[in-house]
Every structure is written in structure tokens, then in C-alpha cells.
Amino acid sequence: MTKEDLIIRVSNEAGVSKACVKRVIESVNEALISELCDTGKFVIHGVGRFNVKHRAARTMRNPQNGDPIEVSARKAVTFSASKSIKDRLNGGGNAES
């Protein structure tokens, strides 16, 4: 699903304009980025948790020629789905919990 698909779906289901939905989605996106930068975590109850993880520097291999490549330390965002989503995906429960 693209951002535009999400805007159309929410607009239709909520009965509000696409422009309003777009502003809300962009605001949530900005809040998520800001919170991850400030605290390293962002939780949406019933959906899941975003966390910033620190990845250590490491040596990898170039798959084309096998030469070693140094990859610097960096931060990455991980996502853990909520129990209700995991249950629904695996055939039990509902996403309303």
C-alpha cells in the first residue's frame, strides 16, 4: 500500500477530505521521526513499537569479488508488531485489542 492508497482509504472510511488525511499522516510521520531522534523509541498501542538500534562497525565481503568492505557503525530503525497484530496474522484474536 502506498501513501496515496492509505490517504484514499482513510478518507473514504472516515468521511473526511484527502487533504485533511494527508496532513494528519504527514504530522504522524514527523512526530515519529522527531521522537525517534529525541528518545530512540515510538510506540503506537495496538500497532507496534519503533526502536533505534545501534549497529556496530563490521567487515563484510563484496559479493561480486569477495573483497573485504568496512561498514561503519550506524543507527537503524526496527519495528516490533503488537501482540494483537501478530495474533491476527497467525489466525487468532482480533486487531481491536
C-alpha positions as CSV (number, residue, x, y, z in Angstrom):
1,M,0.0,0.0,0.0
2,T,1.4,3.4,-1.0
3,K,1.0,6.6,1.0
4,E,-1.6,7.8,-1.6
5,D,-3.5,4.5,-1.2
6,L,-3.6,5.0,2.5
7,I,-4.8,8.5,2.2
8,I,-7.7,7.4,-0.1
9,R,-8.7,4.5,2.1
10,V,-8.7,6.6,5.3
11,S,-10.5,9.4,3.6
12,N,-13.3,7.1,2.4
13,E,-13.6,5.2,5.7
14,A,-13.6,8.3,7.9
15,G,-15.6,10.5,5.6
16,V,-13.0,13.4,5.6
17,S,-11.1,15.1,2.8
18,K,-8.0,13.6,1.4
19,A,-6.2,16.9,2.2
20,C,-7.1,16.5,5.9
21,V,-5.9,12.9,5.9
22,K,-2.7,13.8,4.2
23,R,-1.9,16.5,6.8
24,V,-2.6,14.0,9.6
25,I,-0.4,11.3,8.1
26,E,2.4,13.8,7.5
27,S,2.1,15.0,11.1
28,V,2.3,11.5,12.5
29,N,5.3,10.8,10.3
30,E,7.0,13.9,11.5
31,A,6.2,13.1,15.2
32,L,7.6,9.6,14.6
33,I,10.9,10.9,13.2
34,S,11.2,13.5,15.9
35,E,10.5,11.1,18.7
36,L,13.0,8.5,17.3
37,C,15.7,11.2,17.1
38,D,15.0,12.5,20.6
39,T,14.2,9.3,22.6
40,G,15.0,6.4,20.4
41,K,11.5,4.9,20.6
42,F,8.0,5.5,19.3
43,V,5.0,3.3,20.4
44,I,1.6,3.1,18.9
45,H,-0.5,0.9,21.2
46,G,-2.3,-1.8,19.2
47,V,0.1,-1.4,16.3
48,G,3.7,-1.8,17.5
49,R,6.9,-0.2,18.6
50,F,9.7,1.5,16.6
51,N,13.1,1.5,18.2
52,V,16.5,2.9,17.2
53,K,19.2,0.2,17.3
54,H,22.9,0.8,17.1
55,R,24.7,-1.3,14.6
56,A,28.4,-1.9,15.3
57,A,31.1,-1.3,12.6
58,R,31.9,-4.5,10.8
59,T,33.8,-6.0,7.9
60,M,31.7,-7.5,5.1
61,R,32.6,-9.1,1.8
62,N,31.7,-7.7,-1.6
63,P,29.5,-10.4,-3.2
64,Q,30.9,-9.8,-6.7
65,N,34.6,-10.2,-6.0
66,G,35.0,-11.3,-2.3
67,D,37.0,-8.2,-1.3
68,P,36.5,-7.1,2.3
69,I,34.5,-3.9,2.8
70,E,34.5,-1.9,6.0
71,V,31.0,-0.8,7.1
72,S,30.9,2.0,9.7
73,A,28.8,2.0,12.8
74,R,25.3,3.4,12.2
75,K,21.8,3.6,13.7
76,A,18.9,1.6,12.2
77,V,15.2,1.7,12.9
78,T,13.5,-1.6,13.9
79,F,9.8,-2.3,14.2
80,S,8.1,-4.9,16.5
81,A,4.4,-5.6,15.8
82,S,1.9,-5.6,18.7
83,K,0.6,-8.9,20.1
84,S,-2.8,-8.2,18.6
85,I,-1.4,-7.8,15.1
86,K,0.8,-11.0,15.5
87,D,-2.3,-12.9,16.7
88,R,-4.4,-11.8,13.8
89,L,-1.7,-12.6,11.3
90,N,-1.5,-16.1,12.8
91,G,-5.2,-16.7,12.7
92,G,-6.3,-15.9,16.2
93,G,-7.7,-12.9,18.0
94,N,-8.8,-9.7,16.5
95,A,-6.9,-6.4,15.8
96,E,-9.2,-4.4,18.1
97,S,-7.4,-5.4,21.3
